[in-house]
Amino acid sequence: MNTRPASRLRRAVAVVAGLAAASVALSGCLYSMIPEGGSKPAVTKAPDTEGVAADLLPYYGQTLSWSDCGSGFDCTEVTAPLDWENPQSGEISLSVVRHRASGTAKGSLLTNPGGPGASGVDLIKESLDYAVGSALIDDYDVIGFDPRGVGQSTAVTCYDAADMDAYLYGIPASPRGSAEWESELLDAHKKFAEACDANSGGILPYITTVNAARDMDLLRAVLGDKKLNYLGYSYGTFLGATYAQLYPERAGRLVLDGAIDPAVSGLDVSATQALGFESALRAYMKSCLDSGECPFNGTVDEAMTDLGALLASVDATPLKNGDGRRLGADALMTGIIAALYSEDSWSYLTQALDEALQGDPTTAFLLADFYNGREDGVYVDNSSEAFRAYNCMDYPVEDDPAAEAASKAKIAEGAPTVAPYWEGPDACSVWPYPPTGTRGEIHAEGAGPIVVIGTTNDPATPYEWAESLAAQLDEGVLITRVGEGHTGYNKGNSCVDEAVDAFFLDGTVPQDGLRCE
């Protein structure tokens, strides 16, 4: 059983700029609306070292050296301890990008796109206007960073492209659900974990959300800010809530969009997300049928049954792609899930399913490749590796056969289309290091108001998680976006956008329970 969040959800960021910009990304163009040039002279603020322990002063007191990295951005590297509990044991590097405020800066606004494993540097450099509203770009130095283990920071490294293809797209020889099938998958997970350990330079035990939150406080300090202002999406909500729990007195204006509930178990995460994607898939199917251009017909239930038959057919007889790869049911489900993060991507899902019914996997592979960070046969990021590293260290091992059986039954009943391609052996059961994380409520006692945003039919971070996190936080404030897709801010809902902008710009706390239709 898979007792961690399903690996196919590793880009739970929806990669904030991702599939909502699919019309650009899938055309092979870079999504960037950042004007060339026009950068202002840098203003350097002294690091905030107040109250810092002596053994951490070399880190908190470091002076940053910024360099122009094009299109109005500055880049730098920040040195952090490998092990915060033993700062002298080694060091890592954190990659940081800054877009300076066009007006008078109120300070820094740190951002995280989620994952875990998505690149915050890429998010800001390639999709600034999508990640952050224009009012915030005017008034804040917007900061993107790659957390430890991710992207251009000291990174988790596992496989080359050929091995990653075999791991992510390989089709087991044994029948789905058989003992032999489970053994094949577990062996693949074990080899992947061994490669990560061999190629990552000893960092795997320290790739945790708690350590990443401590890194974030270091970034706050070396940027010269007394308090952290932060916009976190998806997994970034867990990172932000963890920060507030560790450093409540340093938590400034925090917005957590597409919330993860820190108290739910890995089994509950997996089951709730499976049901969330089934719900989103049904919403897509209704829209598809209503459009008059759907490859399915009849009622939603009938169309879902036909989609299940297509998945079973591809599972039995994979579709050959022009590049020689074969599309199995798992890869097709990855493509389906990728498109469900945003209504803007539903037309691509229709195209992919129409082609697959005719034996053509081209668009399905485009969606799955986009989700997996694969372009022209090359993996352009390490998000799959980092996702596994974080989740295997953050989620406690669960060995409760009764709970596993209940979770499996819940998924089978509530997500019958998704269920056959959701379960599998726990990849983290063969991770080379035991998890250090715990699951529990986060209250952030002593922090000021923290805004939590939930979207009612968010497939990746279901709305109930936003309700739960807002209730847990001592000063949680819930904003509800009524609609489809993953995350709510800067998605065209003026009610959400105005509330978030006013909070960041003026400190105006939204009405708790604000509902944005």
Protein Blocks (a to p, Z undefined) as FASTA:
>chain_A
ZZbdcfklmmmnopmklmmmmmmmmnopacdfbdeehiacdddddddfehiafklmmmmm
pccddddeejhiacddddddfblmlmmnoccdddddddddfbdcfbjcdddebjehiafk
lmmmmmmmmmpcfklmmmpccdddddehiajbccddfbdfklmmmmmmpccfbdghiakl
mmmmmmmmmmmmmmmmmmnnopmmmmcfklmmmmmmmmmmmnopabdcdddehjlmmmmm
mmmmmmmmlmccdcdehiadfkbcfklmmmmmmmmmmmmmmmmmmmmmmnopafbecjfk
lmmmmmmmmmmmmmmmccddfkopacdfklmmmmmmmmmmpmklmmmmmmmmmmmmnopa
klmmmmmmmmnopaehiafbfklmmmmmmmmmmpccdddfklmmmmmmmmmmmmmmlmmm
mgccdfklmccbdcfbdcdddekgoiacddddddfklfklgfklmmmmmmmpmkbccddd
edededjehnhpaklmmmmmmmmmnopacdehiacZZ
